[in-house]
Structures are given as C-alpha cells and as structure tokens.
Amino acid sequence: MKFLEKIIHKHEPKFAKGGKLEKWNPLFESFTTLAFTPAHVTKKGSHIRDGVDLKRTMMMVIIALIPCLLFGMYNAGHFEMVAETGNRSLPFMDMFWSKLGAGAFIVLPLVVVSYGVGLTVEFIFGLINGHSLHEGFLVSGMLIPLIMPADVPLWMVAVATVFAVVIGKEIFGGTGMNIVNVALTARAFLFFAYPTSMSGDTVWMAGKEKAVDGFTGSTAMGDLATFMGDKASVGGQAIADGADALGAFTHEYSILESIMGNIPGSIGETSVIACLIGAVILLITGVGSFRIMVSFALGGLASGFLMNAIGGNAYLDLPAYYHLVIGGFAFGAIFMATDPVTAAQTATGKIIYGFVGGMVAILIRVLNPAYPEGVMLAILFMNVMAPIIDHYVVEANVKRRLKRLKTA
Amino acid sequence: MSKSIKLRKGLDIRLVGVAEKVKSEAAFPKTVSIKPTDFHQMIPKMVVKEGEAVKAGTILFHDKYKSSVKFASPASGIIKAIVRGAKRRILEVLIETDGQQLYLSESAINVDEMSAEQVKEILLSSGLWPFVRQRPLDIIADPENEPKAIFVSAFDSSPLAPDFDFVLHGKNHEFQAGLNVISKLTTGTVHLTMNGKIGSDATFKEAKGVQLNTISGKHPAGNVGTQIHHIDPINKGEFVWTLNAQDVALIGRFFLTGKFDMRRSIALTGSEIKSPQYFEILQGANVSNLLEGQITSDNVRVISGNVLTGDKIDQDGYLGFYHNQITVIPEGDHLKFVMTKGWMGPGFDKFSNSRTFPTWMLTKKKFRLDTNTNGEERAFVVTGELDKVFPFDILPMQLVKAAITDDIDGMEKLGIYEVAPEDFALCEYVCTSKIDIQDKIREGLDLIASECM
C-alpha cells in the first residue's frame, strides 16, 4: 500500500490550507481517511488512545445488518415469485438461486440509491461546513433500504433519503447531533407523503404488475389491522363473521414462519433469526445497548399481555409473544431503538426508554387501525422523549449529591 | 473507622514495559529544572537571577498572587537560564549542578510540639508546600483554606505505574515522619488508602495517626480522586488536600534531617525501553543520562509521568515536579492502512475497552501502543462507554458536555468540585469520538475557579 500512501502525500499540499484545491479538502480527507487511519497523534493528557473509532463502531453495525440484508434479498425474491404465480403457499426453499438473484435485483438498487444519494448530500454539507464525511450515514444508508417495502420506487427512496439526511440530521449539525433516527425519518417521510406506496396490501411484494389479478400481498400487520375493522381478512381471504379469525391468522403466519421470516414485510425486518444474529454481534462487540433491546422486548410483552387481559376481538387476543416476532418489532428493537445518538443516554434512562418504546409500539399497532405497524412511530416518539427521560435521570443524580450535602 | 471499598468499574491498560524491581543509582544530573508550567495556573515571580549560586533548598521563585507559596531548588549549583516562552512567560528555571549538593540547612525539626501554623510556615518557607494539592480544582493547596481531610494514596494503579510498596520499602521512618507533619495541617482525618488486592508494604500498613482504608479494583482505584469520592466526598465549599505517597516521605525526610533532599525513586518504563527498572533520581533532573542507550527505536515519545496524564518531554527533557515515572512509547505519526492496521483490520495489535477488536478475548496479552489517536475527532455518538471506566456516582458524559458548553450551573450540579482532569484520563482514553476530555474538564475547572471560588 506504499504506492497509495505516496499518491496521498503527493497530492496533500494541493488540498492543504492555501493550496489550489483547498475548497475540496473535506472530500480529499474523507477518501484518505477511508483508506488510512490518519497520522493524528495525541498532544497531551492521555498519550495513548483506544483502538476503536467511529468508523470501526459503524462497521460493526453494518456487519450485524448483513444477515438481515441477505435474508431480505432472498425473501424479496421469494415473494416476487409468489406474486407472479399467485400462490401464497409456494415452497420457500425451492429455486434457491433464482430467488436470491431476483431478490438481489430488487434490493441492491435500493441500497445503491440510498448510499449514493445520502453520501452525496453528506459530501455537499461536508464541503459547505468544511469537515470530512462523518460516519453516521454508513449505517443509515444500510438501514433505509432494509425498512422499505420491496416494491418501493427508487426515486421515492432517493427523495426520502434526501429528506432524512437534510431535515433529520444536517440541519441539527450532522452526525451525533440529530434528534430522531435518520433511517426512520426516511421511512416516516414516505409513510406520510406517499401512503399508497408504503402501506396497504399491494406494496410488500415486488413484481405486482406481473401478478395475477385479484392477488393481494397482505402482511401479518395488515391482516391484523383488519381485525379491528368491520371486514377481517387473512392473506387476502375474507373471514366470515363469527369464524375463527385468530386461527386463520396463526395458520397463515405460523409462529415458526414468523421467526424464520418467510412472510411478507419490509425487506430486512421479517426474519427474527437474522435480527437475532445481528443482536448477538452488536452485544458481543458492545456496540448495541443490551438494556434497550431487552427492555424494549419486555415493554412489548407487557403491552401484549395488557391487550390479552382486555380481550374482546381476535387482535386483542393475539398471544403477546406473537407481537415480538411479527412486523418490524425485532428489527426495530435491535437496530433502530439502540441508535446511541437518538436513544436515551443514561443507563437508567435507556431502560425506561426501551420499555416505554416497546409498550407504545404495541399500543399503536393494536389500537390504531390506521397504522398497522407501530414500531416506527413508537421509536420516533421515544426519540423525541429521550431527552426528557435523561433530564429526570440526571436530576435524580443531582438530587443525590445535594442530599449528601444536607446530611453531612 | 477504616473503610474498604470495592470497585466494579475501571480499566487496566496492559502495556509492555513494566519496570523490573531493581533500583539503580543514576548518574548525578548535570542540570536540573523546575518548570512553573507543572503548577497549573501558578504565575511565578522570580527571586533569583541568572548566574546566581544556589544551594539545595534555596527559594527560586514564588507564586505571584500567593507569595507565601515558594519553590525551592532541588540541587546546588548556578542558575543557568530562566527560559521564557511567548509573552515572556517563564517556562523553566535551569540550574547547572555543581555535584556537591550543599544544603541550605541541616538541622532536624521536631514537629511534635508545633502548632498547625508553625508547621504550615515551615512547609511554605522551605519550598515543600507545592507537594500539597487541593481538590476542588486540582491545584497547589491554598494555605488559607481549612481542609476537611487529607488524602494520600498508597499505590498508583495507572498503566506501568511505579510500585510504591517497592519504592518506599524500608522508608517507614521517613514516611511516618511525613504523615506526622501533614496530620498537623488538618483538624479532620488523614486518609491513607491502600490497594485491597494485594497486601501493602509495612511502610503503609503500620502507619500511625491516619485512617487506613483499602480499595480494590481496576484503575482508577489508585487515583486519590476515586478514593475521596468513595470515602469522604467533597461538597461545594469544602476542601480536601492530597499528597503523593512518595512526596510525604520527602517531607518526612526534610523534617528528620533538615536537608532539602529531593532524591526520589522513579520507574523508567514503556515498550521502547530496553530494560525498564527503577532509578534513584533528583527532583527535576535531566533524563538524558537515564535514557542513554535505553531507547530501542527511533521515533519515540518520552513522557514524564504515566501515559494517561503525563507530559510530553524531549529526550533531554526534565522530570516533572509531581512525576514518579518516565514512560517511553512509540510515536504514531504515520498513516495506517485500513485493511491491515486501520478500522477494517483484524486488530490484533489494538487494545480497546470496547469489544470491537478480537483482542478483548486475550486477557493476559500486553500491548505496545503508540500515540496515534486511531481516528479523528467526532461529535459524541457512543453512549455509556465513559461510564464503564468512571467509578464515580457522577454522569461523566453529561459533566463533560456541561464543561464544553461552559455551563457553570450544570457543572456545579453534576459534581465538578469532586473531579480532577486525571479522573477523566480513562474516559479520554476510551472515547470513541477522540475528544480531549481532560482538556475540557481542565477548562471547566478554570471557569469554575474564576467564577465561583
């Protein structure tokens, strides 16, 4: 790698202060620091520094996302085939490679668009503000495609990414300063700006233009939402009044399938197993917060039990543990709620943040039929609430110190 | 009333180059230096001029604003130079030694019958006072204040730190005399806190007239700040004085012999030292003859003190006033390719408190770390990492943020009075965003000093 180093040293003066290309220094710096850890040394204080930096941390999250990405690709390919054949009970493992290929063809463009657009915006802001690329978007850029429906048009992803990076992050000052999760901002933007492309029965499977007439690609969340309305349906089949809607549901989306992930849904969210592999990576490396993940799940369970206790219709009677494995709950708990910038920052705060977040997610899911999936809104809501939670945790610490003064 | 404390938080950074327990006599230094920059916020007023002859114990300068606080020459000889920097700030006072070590006085002083005021007067006029430091602010103690307690740590837990049990072994007499002196300074308790993990030397165990505590855990267990927080925390308006164990013995020696004899044991440590060991060396001595033939590579950083809180000095620089060790580590001023040594690399050469490098599984391996920051400065992103190495009931990240934003009220509430920059040394080490936390805390303390004290 000596030759690369030589190239960098050769061109460095041009980008340095006073150089010809000074304006482009952030760009130059971004690329050189991608290839080489810079030669920055400590000055005083702690003369040695931990090996970890933000790039390494972000890389761990991306590695943790790979199982979800791969499974998401395959799943997208599978359901494209389902939509084309109109057969929802198509065997999952048949034609492995062609499904994976088809899925890659659906998912990779989304990834490319998300990264391309997002990094461009980041570079522009970097040039304006004179700083090199900050690493936050490396993760956001991967998360955005994973929380999109497979059928979302590419231009929409581009628009949403621009919105998320500019409004969600850069106007607050960039990585580390944002209030709400960037990836979820992108999704929320599409959710409210283009609801027809982000919810309903038709968006979850790619290739609907080729689909057989009358076929619906409804998801578990969509079906459950119908239970709260007048006309319950599961997998596109209307459930007659008085029939066992819950039974039909658990038949269509068995617990095993929900954990495995071979059900329709957003690209990365369906497989609980893939999410859990990611969780293990995040927890072993210490990048993700154990407190948030566990308390989020417990909050969801608590809310689920509360619904069971109220009871009354098929959705309220859905076993509490089911909530954890369908929809984006696992993905949200593991990858979204744990975003360190937007989550609560104190240890106690994280537990409260996670627990309330999990509860609210299920409450929105069950009680508000307009929003079949509540995880996104719950996490965004908790992002906004996190500073308040932290405030009270900090106040408690301050009070402890004041009390010590009084008793002393 | 002795307390024993167990800490769960902290971090021991395992570095190559622990000093072997062999003590050598170093060649007597040709020059020694007293650096006013070792004393934070102290502005010196010179008493001697260049070319003047001094003895060991002659006052060189005093604090311009607290003229009772005086600084003495550790060696006899001639003032070679008064080195000034920008705006004529005095950086160091160089003394060319004559090798004879003539002492200003040589008569023992009996403290038993003395009042606190008399003891204080002797410490101030002899130039020993700068050894006494105060919390809050971590500066030389203001002799006008009443400390509620005095804390001495009997061990140093920082990386490659000298072993006080070894250094002070057999110096019971001097150490006890020093304790007798400082216990005159307070109506409160003198706390001597020993390492709970291993039995301490008799020098400490058999110390009298003090409260003996033990603390066990990883670094910063040996930091006096940690001990104060767990034994007798500082509230607003209170003062605690602290001394280094070896300095206590030096004070004791002065009272026993009357000589301003500032020879101390230091550890020469670090991965770039051929044979790390202990040396007996004069306060402020030039280190070039210690390092001669000892440094094993070209591009090194010499640190007076430990790697977490020490000061960078030249290879012919001088030992800092409060330091008990010299550390030499490789300089890290070169690019590191991403796939081999950088952020995508396997990272078998990296030591990290996070578990993002596989080395977290190697619990015995010792590391040769350089001065590279291993990344660029960023905004705070990762949360909870500072808490893991900060065994205080204080929220480190919130306090640092308050310090960065000059939020005086916030700093007061969050506990700035209890901390010194050195308490945040590990936080600075582990910070993923590479923020100079000790600097920020120091700036916060300066603000508090000017606004609230």
Chai-1 contact restraints between the chains, C-beta under 6 A:
chainA,res_idxA,chainB,res_idxB,connection_type,confidence,min_distance_angstrom,max_distance_angstrom,comment,restraint_id
A,M1,B,F337,contact,1.0,0.0,6.0,A-B,restraint_1
A,E5,B,L335,contact,1.0,0.0,6.0,A-B,restraint_2
A,A35,B,V338,contact,1.0,0.0,6.0,A-B,restraint_3
A,F36,B,L335,contact,1.0,0.0,6.0,A-B,restraint_4
A,F36,B,F337,contact,1.0,0.0,6.0,A-B,restraint_5
A,T37,B,K336,contact,1.0,0.0,6.0,A-B,restraint_6
A,T37,B,G342,contact,1.0,0.0,6.0,A-B,restraint_7
A,A39,B,D333,contact,1.0,0.0,6.0,A-B,restraint_8
A,A39,B,H334,contact,1.0,0.0,6.0,A-B,restraint_9
A,A39,B,L335,contact,1.0,0.0,6.0,A-B,restraint_10
A,H40,B,T373,contact,1.0,0.0,6.0,A-B,restraint_11
A,V41,B,G332,contact,1.0,0.0,6.0,A-B,restraint_12
A,V41,B,D333,contact,1.0,0.0,6.0,A-B,restraint_13
A,V41,B,T371,contact,1.0,0.0,6.0,A-B,restraint_14
A,V41,B,N372,contact,1.0,0.0,6.0,A-B,restraint_15
A,T42,B,T371,contact,1.0,0.0,6.0,A-B,restraint_16
A,T42,B,T373,contact,1.0,0.0,6.0,A-B,restraint_17
A,G45,B,E428,contact,1.0,0.0,6.0,A-B,restraint_18
A,G45,B,D436,contact,1.0,0.0,6.0,A-B,restraint_19
A,G45,B,Q438,contact,1.0,0.0,6.0,A-B,restraint_20
A,S46,B,L308,contact,1.0,0.0,6.0,A-B,restraint_21
A,S46,B,A425,contact,1.0,0.0,6.0,A-B,restraint_22
A,S46,B,E428,contact,1.0,0.0,6.0,A-B,restraint_23
A,S46,B,Y429,contact,1.0,0.0,6.0,A-B,restraint_24
A,H47,B,I303,contact,1.0,0.0,6.0,A-B,restraint_25
A,H47,B,V307,contact,1.0,0.0,6.0,A-B,restraint_26
A,H47,B,T371,contact,1.0,0.0,6.0,A-B,restraint_27
A,I48,B,V307,contact,1.0,0.0,6.0,A-B,restraint_28
A,I48,B,L369,contact,1.0,0.0,6.0,A-B,restraint_29
A,R49,B,T373,contact,1.0,0.0,6.0,A-B,restraint_30
A,R49,B,N374,contact,1.0,0.0,6.0,A-B,restraint_31
A,D50,B,S352,contact,1.0,0.0,6.0,A-B,restraint_32
A,D50,B,N353,contact,1.0,0.0,6.0,A-B,restraint_33
A,D50,B,Y429,contact,1.0,0.0,6.0,A-B,restraint_34
A,D50,B,V430,contact,1.0,0.0,6.0,A-B,restraint_35
A,G51,B,K350,contact,1.0,0.0,6.0,A-B,restraint_36
A,G51,B,S352,contact,1.0,0.0,6.0,A-B,restraint_37
A,G51,B,F357,contact,1.0,0.0,6.0,A-B,restraint_38
A,G51,B,N374,contact,1.0,0.0,6.0,A-B,restraint_39
A,V52,B,S352,contact,1.0,0.0,6.0,A-B,restraint_40
A,V52,B,S354,contact,1.0,0.0,6.0,A-B,restraint_41
A,V52,B,T356,contact,1.0,0.0,6.0,A-B,restraint_42
A,V52,B,T432,contact,1.0,0.0,6.0,A-B,restraint_43
A,D53,B,W343,contact,1.0,0.0,6.0,A-B,restraint_44
A,D53,B,N374,contact,1.0,0.0,6.0,A-B,restraint_45
A,D53,B,G375,contact,1.0,0.0,6.0,A-B,restraint_46
A,L54,B,R378,contact,1.0,0.0,6.0,A-B,restraint_47
A,L54,B,V381,contact,1.0,0.0,6.0,A-B,restraint_48
A,L54,B,T432,contact,1.0,0.0,6.0,A-B,restraint_49
A,K55,B,W343,contact,1.0,0.0,6.0,A-B,restraint_50
A,R56,B,W343,contact,1.0,0.0,6.0,A-B,restraint_51
A,R56,B,T356,contact,1.0,0.0,6.0,A-B,restraint_52
A,T57,B,T432,contact,1.0,0.0,6.0,A-B,restraint_53
A,M60,B,T356,contact,1.0,0.0,6.0,A-B,restraint_54
A,G176,B,A379,contact,1.0,0.0,6.0,A-B,restraint_55
A,G176,B,F380,contact,1.0,0.0,6.0,A-B,restraint_56
A,G176,B,V381,contact,1.0,0.0,6.0,A-B,restraint_57
A,M177,B,A379,contact,1.0,0.0,6.0,A-B,restraint_58
A,T285,B,R355,contact,1.0,0.0,6.0,A-B,restraint_59
A,T285,B,T356,contact,1.0,0.0,6.0,A-B,restraint_60
A,G286,B,S354,contact,1.0,0.0,6.0,A-B,restraint_61
A,G286,B,R355,contact,1.0,0.0,6.0,A-B,restraint_62
A,P340,B,V381,contact,1.0,0.0,6.0,A-B,restraint_63
A,P340,B,V382,contact,1.0,0.0,6.0,A-B,restraint_64
A,P340,B,T383,contact,1.0,0.0,6.0,A-B,restraint_65
A,V341,B,V381,contact,1.0,0.0,6.0,A-B,restraint_66
A,Q345,B,T383,contact,1.0,0.0,6.0,A-B,restraint_67
A,V394,B,Q398,contact,1.0,0.0,6.0,A-B,restraint_68
A,N397,B,L395,contact,1.0,0.0,6.0,A-B,restraint_69
A,V398,B,K413,contact,1.0,0.0,6.0,A-B,restraint_70
A,R401,B,G415,contact,1.0,0.0,6.0,A-B,restraint_71
A,L405,B,N235,contact,1.0,0.0,6.0,A-B,restraint_72
